[in-house]
């Protein structure tokens, strides 16, 4: 079947492409937000860590040099910086792995220390370069550039812890080369991950969209084929996905079956109507042709020709009327299906009307139905149903002109129904005929039915009404002894439903 379904060009991008694009954009936005938050958080954490290292070094240098009671010199500075810590607990794990002196720690951290005398002359430089004192003191760290390097710069006055005298200045430059390198690498990694996520999400989104939307694609192509050829046997394959798409495929197949049945029914209907109308038209044409040639001069022939033509025209009129009734029953408005009516009242009134029309018939009404029972049936349709059924019983009665119409309740509880029986004592029919009498234009004895004015549509209309209102009809018949039609109609669920 899939080979028969050919893709048709769409007017725009397919749903698969749109889904893949939308998923990629969504993943891109989500990952971009994640990357930005991760980058900012990481940079802030690294910056805080670097500032803490800088502050700790400044504090240690100040503590070492402030124990002097005179101006700082190169000898006293180097002596204090190379002195090992007395308490190992003063250093963290990273520092314990390095040399034990403060000077080695400063060198390992990439810090440049300059010591100045109170007169701001350079006394000591850890990297051997002469750099003037940039500022006296700063309340906080500042990021500055020295040459081609960038880092934190801190200037601090050194006062003697013994006498409080200003004994010099320290200027510490903390290089941020590793920090910037790590920040750049983090940014590159996040950008690479984002590109990979977009690529993976696009490919994955495309395949997932194609997988999930493939049934819809098949459904669309199947609909296109059926649109071009309504008689095509094409239908949706079974999906077995246990989801809404499987339900959609089943509903679509059921709809296609109903549509094909309707098309076949319409074709049969047109064929049957054409066949049924052909005979009366031919009869009328034959009589008129005869009258046109020579019959108009013969009063007796003229009268017979006119009577025969009027009879056939009347039969055609009845046929057209029944065709209209059947068409209305087949395309019934759903609003009728919610209407209700009093069952006993309609049946009793119909029986009384037929008693007046057919005085030569004994129409017996056996009433065992409570007066307050309501059926889910539109009043006009219910009356039409009873007229069709009683009229059919009268047409096919023979010498015994008795008709028994009974109405009662059947079943109990939720399965309780109104049971209506129409019994005649006429011709009856064979079991083979009994299985076909609800077909359109079917007549047990076409020759006799033509004299009775039947077109074979009445029972078809009745069956359609009953089916539409969720009822059932059965037939019990015996040849030359009579027929009994039994109808079961649903009751209204409560007394508050609309009664027409």
C-alpha positions in Angstrom: 0.0 0.0 0.0 2.9 2.3 0.8 4.1 2.1 -2.8 0.8 3.3 -4.0 0.9 6.3 -1.7 3.1 8.9 -3.4 4.2 12.0 -1.7 2.6 15.2 -3.0 4.3 18.5 -3.1 3.3 20.8 -0.3 2.8 24.5 -0.7 5.3 25.2 2.2 7.7 23.5 4.5 6.6 20.2 5.8 5.4 19.6 9.3 8.5 17.5 9.9 10.8 20.3 9.0 8.8 22.8 11.1 8.9 20.5 14.1 12.7 19.9 13.7 13.3 23.6 13.4 11.1 24.4 16.4 12.8 21.8 18.6 16.2 23.1 17.5 15.3 26.7 18.3 13.9 25.6 21.7 17.0 23.6 22.6 19.2 26.5 21.4 17.3 29.0 23.6 17.4 26.7 26.6 21.0 25.8 26.2 22.0 29.4 25.6 20.3 30.4 28.9 22.1 27.5 30.6 25.4 28.5 29.1 25.1 32.2 30.0 24.2 31.3 33.6 27.0 28.7 33.8 29.5 31.1 32.4 28.6 34.0 34.6 28.4 31.9 37.7 31.8 30.3 36.9 33.5 33.6 36.2 32.1 35.2 39.3 33.3 32.2 41.4 36.8 32.4 39.8 36.9 36.1 40.3 36.0 35.8 44.0 38.6 33.1 44.5 41.3 35.2 42.8 40.4 38.2 45.0 40.6 36.1 48.1 44.0 34.9 47.2 45.2 38.4 46.6 43.8 39.6 49.9 45.4 36.7 51.8 48.8 37.5 50.3 48.5 41.2 51.1 47.5 40.3 54.7 50.5 37.9 55.1 53.0 40.4 53.7 51.7 43.1 55.9 51.9 40.9 59.0 55.5 39.8 58.2 56.8 43.3 57.6 55.0 45.1 60.3 57.0 43.4 63.1 59.9 45.8 62.2 60.4 49.0 64.3 62.4 50.9 61.7 62.1 51.7 58.0 62.0 48.8 55.7 65.3 47.8 53.9 66.1 45.1 51.4 67.7 43.0 54.1 64.8 43.1 56.5 62.3 42.6 53.8 64.0 39.5 52.3 64.7 38.2 55.7 61.0 38.3 56.7 59.7 37.0 53.4 62.1 34.0 53.5 61.3 33.1 57.0 59.2 29.9 57.2 55.8 29.9 58.8 55.8 28.6 62.3 52.2 27.2 62.1 51.5 24.9 59.2 47.8 25.5 59.7 48.2 29.0 58.4 48.5 27.5 54.9 45.9 25.6 52.8 46.5 22.3 51.1 47.8 24.0 47.9 50.4 26.1 49.8 51.6 23.1 51.8 52.7 21.4 48.6 55.0 24.4 47.7 58.1 25.7 49.5 57.6 26.7 53.1 58.5 30.4 52.7 56.1 33.3 52.0 58.4 34.4 49.1 58.1 31.1 47.4 54.4 31.2 47.8 54.3 34.7 46.3 56.4 33.5 43.3 54.2 30.4 42.8 51.0 32.4 42.8 52.4 34.7 40.0 52.4 37.7 42.2 54.8 40.6 41.9 55.7 42.3 45.2 57.3 45.7 45.4 58.4 47.1 48.8 59.1 50.8 49.2 60.6 53.0 51.9 58.6 55.7 53.6 60.2 58.1 51.0 58.6 55.9 48.3 61.9 54.6 47.0 61.9 51.0 45.8 63.5 48.8 48.3 62.7 45.3 46.9 61.1 43.9 43.8 60.3 40.2 43.5 60.7 40.1 39.7 63.7 42.4 39.7 62.0 45.2 37.8 62.0 48.8 39.0 58.4 50.1 39.2 57.5 53.4 40.9 54.9 53.5 43.5 51.6 53.9 41.6 49.4 55.0 44.5 49.6 55.4 48.1 46.8 53.2 49.2 43.6 51.8 47.9 40.5 50.8 49.8 40.1 47.9 47.5 41.6 45.9 44.6 41.8 47.5 41.2 42.3 45.8 37.8 45.1 47.5 36.0 47.4 46.8 33.1 51.2 46.8 33.6 52.9 46.4 30.3 51.3 43.5 28.5 49.9 42.0 31.6 46.6 42.6 33.4 45.9 41.9 37.1 44.8 43.2 40.5 46.9 46.0 42.0 47.0 46.7 45.7 49.0 49.4 47.5 49.2 49.2 51.3 51.0 51.3 54.0 53.1 49.3 56.4 53.0 50.6 60.0 55.2 49.1 62.7 53.3 46.9 65.1 55.7 48.0 67.8 55.5 51.8 67.7 52.9 52.5 65.0 55.4 54.4 62.8 55.1 54.3 59.0 58.0 52.1 57.9 57.2 51.7 54.2 54.8 50.7 51.5 54.0 47.5 49.7 52.6 47.3 46.2 51.3 43.9 45.1 50.4 43.1 41.5 48.4 39.8 41.1 48.6 38.5 37.5 45.3 37.3 36.0 46.7 35.5 33.0 45.6 32.0 34.1 42.2 33.4 35.1 41.7 34.9 31.6 42.9 31.8 30.0 40.5 29.6 32.0 37.7 32.0 31.2 38.4 31.9 27.5 38.6 28.1 27.5 35.3 27.9 29.4 33.6 30.1 26.9 35.0 28.1 23.9 33.8 24.8 25.5 30.3 26.2 26.1 30.1 27.5 22.5 31.2 24.1 21.2 28.7 22.3 23.3 25.9 24.7 22.2 26.7 24.1 18.5 26.8 20.3 19.1 23.5 20.5 21.0 21.9 22.4 18.1 23.2 19.9 15.6 22.2 16.9 17.6 18.8 18.3 18.5 18.1 19.2 14.8 19.0 15.7 13.6 17.2 14.0 16.5 14.2 16.4 16.1 14.0 15.6 12.4 14.0 11.8 12.9 11.6 12.0 15.8 9.2 14.3 13.9 9.4 12.1 10.9 8.7 9.0 13.0 5.7 10.5 14.9 4.3 12.4 11.9 4.7 9.6 9.3 1.2 8.3 10.0 -0.2 11.7 9.4 1.8 12.0 6.2 0.4 8.6 5.1 -3.1 9.7 6.1 -2.8 12.9 4.0 -1.5 11.0 0.9 -4.3 8.5 1.4 -6.9 11.3 1.5 -5.4 12.8 -1.6 -5.8 9.4 -3.5 -9.3 8.9 -2.3 -10.2 12.5 -3.2 -9.0 11.8 -6.8 -10.7 8.4 -6.9 -13.5 8.0 -4.4 -14.0 4.4 -5.5 -10.4 3.5 -4.7 -9.9 0.6 -2.3 -7.1 2.5 -0.5 -7.3 2.8 3.3 -5.0 3.5 6.2 -2.8 0.6 7.4 -3.0 -0.5 11.0 -0.6 1.5 13.1 -0.5 -0.5 16.4 0.8 2.6 18.2 -1.7 2.5 21.0 -2.2 6.2 20.9 -4.4 8.9 19.3 -2.9 8.3 15.9 -4.1 4.7 15.9 -7.5 5.9 16.9 -7.4 8.5 14.1 -6.5 5.8 11.6 -9.4 3.5 12.8 -11.9 6.4 12.6 -10.6 7.3 9.2 -11.0 3.8 7.9 -14.5 3.6 9.4 -15.4 6.9 7.7 -14.1 5.6 4.4 -16.1 2.4 4.7 -19.3 4.5 5.4 -18.5 6.8 2.5 -18.0 3.9 0.1 -21.2 2.3 1.3 -23.0 5.6 0.8 -21.6 5.9 -2.7 -22.6 2.4 -3.6 -26.0 3.0 -2.0 -26.5 6.2 -4.1 -25.4 4.4 -7.3 -27.9 1.6 -6.5 -30.5 4.2 -5.7 -30.1 6.0 -9.0 -30.1 2.7 -10.9 -33.2 1.5 -9.1 -35.0 4.8 -9.6 -34.1 4.9 -13.3 -35.4 1.3 -13.7 -38.6 2.1 -11.7 -39.4 5.3 -13.7 -38.6 3.7 -17.0 -41.8 1.6 -17.0 -44.4 4.3 -16.1 -42.8 6.7 -18.5 -42.9 4.1 -21.3 -46.5 3.4 -20.5 -47.5 7.0 -20.6 -45.5 7.5 -23.8 -47.2 4.5 -25.4 -50.7 5.7 -24.5 -50.0 9.2 -25.7 -48.4 8.0 -29.0 -51.5 5.8 -29.6 -53.8 8.7 -28.9 -51.8 10.9 -31.1 -52.0 8.5 -34.0 -55.7 7.4 -33.9 -57.0 7.0 -30.4 -58.2 10.6 -29.9 -61.0 10.0 -32.4 -62.3 7.0 -30.3 -63.9 8.2 -27.1 -63.5 4.8 -25.4 -59.8 4.5 -26.3 -59.2 8.1 -25.4 -60.7 7.6 -21.9 -58.7 4.5 -21.3 -55.5 6.1 -22.5 -56.0 9.2 -20.2 -57.0 7.0 -17.2 -53.9 4.8 -17.7 -51.6 7.8 -18.1 -53.0 9.5 -15.0 -52.6 6.3 -13.0 -48.9 6.0 -14.0 -48.3 9.7 -13.3 -49.9 9.2 -9.9 -47.6 6.3 -9.3 -44.6 8.3 -10.3 -45.6 11.1 -8.0 -45.9 8.6 -5.1 -42.5 7.2 -6.0 -40.9 10.6 -6.0 -42.5 11.4 -2.7 -41.3 8.2 -1.2 -37.8 8.8 -2.6 -37.8 12.2 -0.9 -38.9 10.7 2.4 -36.1 8.1 2.2 -33.6 10.8 1.4 -34.7 12.8 4.4 -34.5 9.7 6.6 -30.9 9.0 5.4 -29.6 12.5 6.0 -31.7 13.2 9.2 -30.7 16.2 11.2 -29.2 15.2 14.6 -31.5 17.6 16.3 -34.4 15.3 15.7 -32.7 12.4 17.6 -33.0 14.2 21.0 -36.8 14.7 20.6 -39.4 12.6 22.4 -43.1 11.9 22.2 -45.9 10.0 24.0 -45.9 6.5 22.5 -49.5 5.4 23.4 -51.1 8.6 22.1 -49.5 8.4 18.6 -50.2 4.8 18.1 -53.8 5.1 19.2 -54.5 8.2 17.0 -53.0 6.5 13.9 -55.1 3.4 14.5 -58.3 5.5 14.7 -57.4 7.4 11.5 -57.0 4.1 9.6 -60.3 2.8 11.0 -62.0 5.8 9.3 -60.1 5.4 6.1 -60.7 1.6 5.8 -64.1 0.9 7.2 -64.0 -2.6 5.6 -61.1 -3.6 7.9 -61.3 -4.6 11.5 -58.3 -2.9 13.1 -57.9 -4.2 16.7 -55.9 -2.1 19.2 -54.4 -4.1 22.1 -53.2 -1.5 24.6 -51.0 -2.7 27.5 -48.7 0.4 27.7 -48.9 2.9 30.6 -50.0 6.3 29.5 -47.0 8.1 30.8 -44.4 6.2 28.8 -42.3 8.4 26.4 -40.2 7.2 23.5 -37.1 8.8 22.0 -38.7 9.5 18.7 -39.7 12.7 16.9 -43.5 12.9 16.8 -43.8 13.4 13.0 -41.4 10.5 12.3 -43.2 8.3 14.7 -46.5 9.0 13.1 -45.0 8.4 9.7 -43.5 5.1 10.9 -46.9 3.8 12.1 -48.7 4.9 8.9 -46.2 3.0 6.8 -46.4 -0.2 8.9 -50.3 -0.2 9.2 -50.7 0.7 5.5 -48.3 -2.1 4.5 -50.4 -4.6 6.6 -53.6 -3.5 4.9 -52.1 -3.7 1.4 -51.0 -7.3 1.8 -54.1 -8.6 3.5 -56.4 -10.9 1.5 -59.8 -12.1 2.4 -59.3 -11.8 6.2 -59.5 -8.1 6.8 -58.2 -8.1 10.3 -55.2 -6.1 11.5 -54.0 -6.4 15.2 -51.9 -3.5 16.5 -50.5 -4.0 20.0 -48.4 -1.8 22.2 -46.7 -2.8 25.5 -43.5 -2.7 27.6 -40.7 -5.2 27.1 -37.6 -5.8 29.2 -36.8 -4.2 32.6 -34.5 -1.6 34.1 -32.2 0.1 31.7 -33.1 -2.4 28.9 -36.8 -1.5 29.1 -38.3 -0.8 25.7 -41.7 0.0 24.1 -42.8 -3.0 22.0 -45.2 -2.4 19.0 -46.6 -5.2 17.0 -48.5 -5.0 13.7 -50.0 -8.3 12.6 -52.0 -9.1 9.4 -53.5 -12.3 8.2 -52.7 -11.9 4.5 -50.3 -13.3 2.0 -47.3 -13.8 4.2 -43.9 -14.5 2.5 -41.1 -16.9 2.3 -38.1 -16.7 4.6 -36.0 -15.7 1.6 -38.3 -12.7 0.9 -38.4 -11.8 4.6 -34.7 -11.2 4.5 -35.0 -8.7 1.6 -38.2 -6.8 2.3 -36.3 -3.8 3.9 -34.2 -3.4 0.7 -35.1 -0.5 -1.6 -37.7 -1.2 -4.3 -38.0 -4.8 -3.2 -41.5 -6.3 -3.6 -42.5 -9.9 -2.8 -44.9 -10.0 -5.7 -44.1 -7.2 -8.1 -47.1 -7.8 -10.3 -49.6 -7.6 -7.4 -47.7 -4.9 -5.7 -48.0 -2.7 -8.8 -51.8 -3.0 -8.6 -51.7 -2.1 -4.9 -49.7 1.0 -5.7 -46.6 0.0 -3.8 -43.1 1.1 -4.8 -41.1 -1.0 -2.4 -39.8 2.0 -0.5 -42.1 2.1 2.5 -40.4 -0.6 4.6 -37.0 0.9 3.7 -38.1 4.2 5.1 -39.5 2.6 8.2 -36.3 0.6 8.8 -34.2 3.8 8.4 -36.3 5.7 10.9 -36.0 2.9 13.5 -32.3 2.5 13.0 -31.7 6.3 13.4 -33.5 6.3 16.7 -31.6 3.3 18.0 -34.6 0.9 17.7 -34.9 -2.6 16.2 -37.5 -4.3 14.0 -38.1 -8.0 13.4 -40.4 -9.9 11.1 -42.2 -13.2 11.7 -44.1 -14.5 8.7 -45.6 -17.6 7.2 -46.6 -18.0 3.6 -50.4 -17.6 3.0 -51.0 -17.1 6.8 -49.8 -13.6 7.5 -47.0 -11.5 8.8 -46.1 -9.8 12.2 -43.7 -6.9 12.4 -42.4 -6.2 15.9 -40.7 -2.9 16.7 -38.7 -2.1 19.8 -38.1 1.6 20.6 -36.0 3.1 23.4 -37.7 5.0 26.3 -36.7 8.5 27.3 -34.3 8.4 30.3 -36.3 10.8 32.3 -39.5 12.8 32.2 -37.8 16.1 31.7 -36.7 15.5 28.1 -38.4 17.7 25.4 -41.8 16.3 24.3 -43.0 17.4 20.8 
